[in-house]
Amino acid sequence: MSLRIIGPEAEAKLTWGGLLQAFEAGHRLAQPDIKDLFVYRGGDTVLDRATWIDGIGALVKVATIVPGNAQRGLPTINGIVTLYDDVTGELTALVDFHLVTKYKTAGDSLLSASRLARKDSRKFLLVGAGNVARSMVEAYRSIFPDAEFTIWSRSLASAEAMAGPLGLKATADLEAAVAEADVICTCTMATAPLIKGEWLRPGQHLDLIGAYRPDMRELDDAAIARGRLFVDARATTVHHIGEIMAPLKSGAITEGHILADFYDDPALFTRRSDDEITIAKNGGGAHLDLMTADYIVKASA
C-alpha cells in the first residue's frame, strides 16, 4: 500500500460544504473509541489524540501547544497527523497538521452554527485574534455571506492587527460587543471566564472553541446556565474540559442540561425559537480529526 503525503496545497480542493457533508456522514457511523493523552509542562501541552472509526480507518494526531510561541512569531500549535487503513491498520497517509486542524476546528463550530444560529444572523463577534479566529471568518461566511465581524482580544493592538487587513472591526469593549452580536465565537486560551451571563440577550448563539483542558473556560456559570447547551461529543467534553466540568462541579448545570451531541438525532440538535440562547461547546475530538483528514485525502485524490 503506497503512502500518501498531503500538504497544504490540498486546500485548493476543499470546501466548507464538502466538509460538513463528511461530518454528517461520519456521525451516522457507529461511535468510535477515542483516547486523549495530555502531558503538561506549565502552560505548555503535548496532546496525543487517537481514534478508530469502523468504516473510515484510524488516526493518531500529536500536537504541541506552546502559547509563548505567539511572542516568538511562531505557531502556538504544531504536530503531525497519521492515517491508517480501516482493514489492515497499515499507514496510508501523512496529512498536513495545520490543514487538518484548521478545517476540523472551524468546521466543528460551523456545523453547530448551521443548526443553531438564527438564519438571519449578521453580526458576528470573534473573541480572540489568533489563527482559529481567522479561520472562522472564512467558515462563517460560507453559510452567512452577509456576516459582519467584530474582533476582540485582550490586546486591542492584536485585534486591530487581525481586523485591519481583513477589513473588519476591532473593539476593546467586550461587554458592548457581546450585547450587539448575533453569534459569539470564543477562541482563546482563557483559564478564567471572559463572558458573563448578564451580558447575553435572547436569540444569540455561542460557539465555544478555546477551552480544551480541565483548567480552561471562557463562559461563567451564569452564562452557560442561560442557554440551551449542546456539545459536539459527550465523550470528549463532559469530563475532559473545564467549560463543562466547572459548572457541573459548582452545580450551575447538570449533565441533563446537555441536550444533544452530533451523534444524536439532528432533530434534537436544533434551535426551537428565535428568542432562545443556544450554546455549542466544540471539543474537537480525534474522531473529528479523522473525518476531516479522510475528507482531505479523498478531496485531493
C-alpha positions in Angstrom: 0.0 0.0 0.0 1.5 3.3 -1.1 1.9 6.1 1.5 0.3 9.4 0.5 1.7 12.7 1.8 -0.9 15.5 1.7 0.5 19.0 2.1 -1.2 22.5 2.4 -1.6 22.7 -1.4 -4.6 20.4 -0.9 -6.7 23.3 0.5 -7.4 24.5 -3.0 -9.7 21.4 -3.4 -11.6 21.8 -0.2 -14.9 23.4 0.6 -16.7 24.0 3.8 -19.9 22.5 2.4 -18.0 19.3 1.5 -16.5 19.1 5.0 -20.0 19.4 6.6 -21.3 16.6 4.4 -18.3 14.5 5.6 -19.2 15.3 9.2 -22.8 14.4 8.7 -21.9 11.1 7.1 -19.2 10.3 9.7 -21.7 10.8 12.6 -24.1 8.3 11.0 -21.5 5.6 11.6 -21.0 3.9 15.0 -19.5 5.9 17.8 -15.8 5.2 17.9 -13.4 4.6 20.7 -11.5 7.9 21.4 -8.5 8.3 23.6 -6.7 11.5 24.6 -3.4 11.8 26.4 -2.3 15.1 27.9 1.3 15.9 29.0 1.8 19.2 30.7 4.8 21.5 31.3 3.5 24.5 33.0 1.3 26.3 30.4 2.6 24.1 27.6 0.8 20.9 26.5 1.5 17.8 24.5 -1.8 16.4 23.2 -1.9 12.9 21.7 -5.3 12.0 20.2 -6.2 8.6 18.7 -9.4 7.0 17.3 -10.6 4.3 15.1 -13.9 4.7 13.2 -15.2 1.4 11.8 -15.8 2.3 8.1 -13.2 5.1 7.8 -10.0 4.0 9.5 -7.7 5.0 12.3 -5.9 8.2 13.2 -3.2 9.4 15.6 -2.7 13.2 15.9 0.0 14.5 18.1 0.2 18.2 18.9 2.4 20.5 20.9 0.7 23.6 22.2 3.1 26.4 23.3 1.3 29.7 24.0 4.6 31.5 24.3 5.3 31.0 20.7 3.0 33.9 19.9 5.6 36.2 21.2 8.3 34.4 19.2 6.4 34.9 16.0 5.8 31.2 15.7 2.7 29.0 15.5 1.4 28.1 19.0 0.3 24.7 17.8 2.4 22.2 15.8 2.2 18.5 15.2 1.6 15.6 12.8 -1.5 13.6 11.6 -1.2 10.0 10.6 -3.9 7.9 9.0 -4.2 4.1 9.0 -6.2 1.7 6.8 -9.5 0.6 8.2 -9.0 -3.1 7.5 -5.2 -3.8 7.7 -4.1 -1.0 10.0 -1.3 0.0 7.6 -0.1 3.6 7.5 -1.8 5.2 4.5 -1.2 8.9 4.7 0.6 11.8 6.4 -1.7 14.8 6.3 -0.6 18.4 6.9 -1.3 19.1 10.6 -2.3 22.7 10.2 -4.7 22.0 7.3 -6.5 19.2 9.3 -6.6 21.4 12.5 -8.0 24.5 10.6 -10.8 22.6 8.9 -11.6 20.3 11.8 -11.8 23.2 14.4 -13.7 25.7 12.3 -15.9 23.0 10.6 -16.9 21.6 14.0 -18.3 25.0 15.1 -19.7 25.7 11.6 -21.8 22.6 11.8 -23.2 23.8 15.2 -23.9 27.3 13.8 -25.6 25.8 10.8 -28.1 24.1 13.1 -28.4 26.6 16.0 -27.7 30.1 14.9 -30.6 32.2 13.6 -30.7 32.2 9.8 -30.8 36.0 9.8 -27.6 36.3 11.9 -25.5 39.1 10.6 -23.3 40.4 13.5 -20.5 38.0 14.5 -18.1 38.6 17.4 -14.8 36.7 17.5 -13.3 36.7 20.9 -9.7 36.1 20.2 -7.4 37.1 17.3 -5.4 34.0 16.5 -5.4 31.5 13.6 -8.7 29.9 14.8 -10.5 33.3 14.7 -9.2 33.9 11.1 -10.5 30.5 10.1 -13.9 31.3 11.5 -14.3 34.4 9.3 -13.9 32.2 6.2 -16.0 29.4 7.6 -19.0 31.5 8.8 -19.0 33.5 5.5 -19.6 30.2 3.6 -23.1 30.0 5.1 -23.7 33.6 6.3 -22.5 35.6 3.3 -23.6 38.9 4.8 -21.8 38.4 8.0 -20.2 41.5 9.7 -17.3 40.7 12.0 -16.0 42.4 15.2 -12.8 41.2 16.8 -11.9 41.5 20.5 -8.7 40.4 22.0 -7.0 41.1 25.4 -4.8 43.4 23.4 -6.5 45.9 21.2 -3.4 46.0 19.1 -3.7 42.3 18.3 -7.4 42.7 17.5 -6.6 45.6 15.1 -3.7 43.6 13.6 -6.2 40.9 12.6 -9.1 43.2 11.7 -7.2 45.7 9.6 -6.0 43.5 6.7 -9.4 41.7 6.5 -11.4 44.9 6.6 -13.1 44.0 9.9 -13.8 46.0 13.0 -11.8 45.7 16.3 -13.0 46.7 19.7 -11.7 47.0 23.3 -15.2 46.8 24.8 -16.1 43.1 25.2 -19.3 43.7 27.1 -20.8 46.0 24.5 -19.6 43.8 21.6 -21.3 40.7 23.2 -24.6 42.7 23.6 -24.6 43.6 19.9 -23.6 40.2 18.5 -26.0 37.6 17.0 -23.2 35.0 17.1 -20.4 34.9 19.6 -17.4 32.7 18.9 -14.8 32.3 21.6 -11.3 31.1 20.6 -8.9 32.0 23.4 -6.8 30.1 25.8 -8.5 31.6 28.8 -8.3 29.9 32.2 -10.9 32.2 33.8 -14.3 33.2 32.3 -14.4 36.1 29.9 -18.1 36.3 29.1 -20.7 36.9 31.8 -24.3 35.6 31.7 -25.7 39.0 32.4 -24.3 40.3 29.1 -26.3 37.8 26.9 -29.6 38.6 25.3 -32.3 36.4 23.7 -31.7 35.0 20.3 -27.9 34.7 20.4 -25.8 31.7 19.5 -22.4 31.0 21.1 -19.7 28.7 19.6 -17.2 27.9 22.3 -13.9 26.7 20.9 -11.0 27.8 23.0 -11.1 25.7 26.2 -9.5 22.2 25.7 -8.1 21.5 29.1 -9.7 20.9 32.5 -8.4 24.2 33.8 -9.8 26.3 30.9 -13.1 28.0 30.4 -14.4 31.1 28.6 -18.0 31.5 30.0 -19.0 32.0 33.6 -21.6 29.8 35.3 -24.4 32.2 34.7 -23.7 32.3 31.0 -23.6 28.6 30.4 -26.7 28.1 32.5 -28.7 30.6 30.5 -28.6 28.8 27.2 -29.7 25.6 25.7 -26.5 23.6 25.8 -25.1 21.3 23.1 -21.7 19.6 22.6 -20.0 18.0 19.6 -19.4 14.8 21.5 -20.2 14.0 25.2 -17.3 11.6 25.3 -14.7 14.3 24.7 -16.2 17.2 26.6 -18.3 16.4 29.7 -15.4 15.0 31.9 -12.5 16.5 30.0 -12.9 20.2 29.5 -13.3 22.9 32.2 -16.1 24.7 30.2 -18.4 21.8 31.2 -16.5 20.4 34.2 -16.5 23.6 36.3 -20.2 24.4 36.1 -21.0 20.7 36.7 -18.9 20.8 39.9 -20.4 24.1 41.1 -23.9 22.9 40.5 -24.7 25.6 37.9 -25.7 22.8 35.5 -26.2 19.0 35.5 -25.3 16.6 32.7 -29.0 16.7 31.8 -28.5 20.3 30.6 -26.6 18.9 27.6 -29.4 18.4 25.2 -27.6 16.7 22.3 -24.4 16.0 20.5 -23.7 15.3 16.8 -24.3 11.5 17.3 -27.9 12.2 18.4 -30.8 12.7 16.0 -30.2 16.0 14.2 -33.8 17.0 15.1 -32.6 17.3 18.7 -29.6 19.4 17.8 -31.6 22.4 16.6 -32.9 25.8 17.6 -36.6 25.8 18.7 -37.3 29.6 18.6 -35.8 32.9 17.6 -35.7 34.1 21.3 -33.7 31.3 22.9 -30.0 31.4 23.6 -28.0 28.4 22.2 -24.5 27.4 23.2 -22.4 24.8 21.5 -19.1 23.5 23.0 -16.5 22.5 20.5 -14.4 19.7 22.0 -12.7 18.8 18.7 -12.1 15.1 19.4 -9.9 12.8 17.4 -12.9 11.4 15.6 -13.5 14.8 14.0 -9.8 14.9 13.0 -10.2 11.6 11.4 -13.4 12.6 9.5 -11.6 15.8 8.4 -8.4 14.0 7.3 -10.3 11.4 5.4 -12.2 14.2 3.6 -9.0 15.9 2.7 -7.4 12.8 1.4 -10.5 12.0 -0.8 -10.9 15.5 -2.0 -7.2 15.7 -3.0 -7.3 12.5 -5.0 
